Each structure stands twice: as structure tokens, then as C-alpha cells.
Amino acid sequence: VGGDGWAYDIGYGGVDHVLASGRDVKLLVLDTAVYSTTGGQKSKAPPLGAVAKFAAGGKPTYKTDLAMMAMAYEDVYVAQVAFGAKDVQTVRAFLEAESYPGPSLLICYSPCIAHGVDLSNNLRQQDMAVNSGHWPLFRYDPRKAAAGENPLHMDSKAPSIPYRDYLASETRFSVLNRTHPEAAERFLRLAQKHVETRFSLYEQLAHLAVQKAPEKSS
């Protein structure tokens, strides 16, 4: 169990080693999208335009897609969840990951005080993150590929609210409108396009026809 600073940055080499090992190990990433223990420091996890320590003008690059990197191994169970948006999907992902006889990676949306929100609105923020396309929900189960089914299943629908609404609800984004308004608007346009393109990619992957995987020789 670890945060995004561990999984995306300082411990990524270990995470990758475990995912490549084929061992029955479960990894739980509590993704706050910022180095929380250092007071909100930039890592590879913050989304485009987020303000953090060492990113006062907004993070100029996109959030690393850890799930997509893990799915590339093809024999790793991967799920992205947000219990405040869809608790049943979260429980289902935990049960599937536990039963999978190999490496499993669960990436959990984790609201943090560094986001600049009242954490009593935790569930609302998770719901907005999913509905805006910032945090798509999905499960990738390699066992389905072995049966000739697509291993990727989308658990959230296409973005239904403007990404702008989600950004406006968190200080880590909205503060940029006051300090660097032109950059904020540029990041917003890029981010809106990015969430739409990324969701479209995941949805296309989830609908690809899959041939039954050949049985491994003993």
C-alpha cells in the first residue's frame, strides 16, 4: 500500500518489478496526485495545470497513465476506482484483484487537503472527478482474455460535465486563474481535449474483438 509519490516516482522501479514478476502480489495505490507528505509537492501524478510546490505556474505536462502502463504487461489485473462515485465498482474490483492469481494493481482516487477543497465534500469531489472524465473507472482482468473476451471493461460513462466545472471546485486549479490567467485558460483547453481523447481511447480498447489466448505450454 502506498501513495502516488511512491508508485509513480520514487518507488516506481519496485512497482514495475513486481508487476513484471508474475507473482501473486496485490498493489494498492492511494492516488492523491501530489506528494502530500511534503506539503503538496509536484510528482508525475498531478494532472495538467495543477498548482503545487515546484509547479507554481501549473504543471505543464499530463498525468502519467499508470494503469495503461500496467495493462501493457497483459497478465496484470488493473482497476481504477473511486468509491465516492461508484462504491459497488470499487468492491467488485477489490474482490477480483484478490482472486486473481497474479499481480494486481488498484489505483484509488484519494482526495487530499492539498487539492484545496473542504474534505467534508469528499464524495462530491469524487463524483465530479469521474463525471468530468478526469478519473475514468475501469477494470482490466486478464482472465477474460484467456476465455476469448475483452479483458477491459469500462465502468464509467463518457464525460457528462465540463472539465471546467471540476477544476473550478478545487483551489489547486482555480488559483491559477488569479495568478496566471492566460496559462490557466490554455491548460483548461488542453485538459478538456485530453480527457475526451483518453476516454475515447479506453472505450475503443474496451470494444475491440479479442481472440482466445493460446494455452501456455507446461
Salt bridges, closest charged atoms under 4 A:
ASP9 OD1 - LYS44 NZ 2.76
ASP24 OD1 - LYS26 NZ 2.62
ASP31 OD2 - LYS63 NZ 2.78
GLU96 OE2 - ARG139 NH1 2.82
ASP141 OD1 - ARG143 NE 2.97
ASP155 OD2 - ARG139 NE 2.78
ASP155 OD1 - HIS153 NE2 3.32
GLU170 OE1 - ARG172 NE 2.59
GLU185 OE2 - ARG164 NH2 3.20
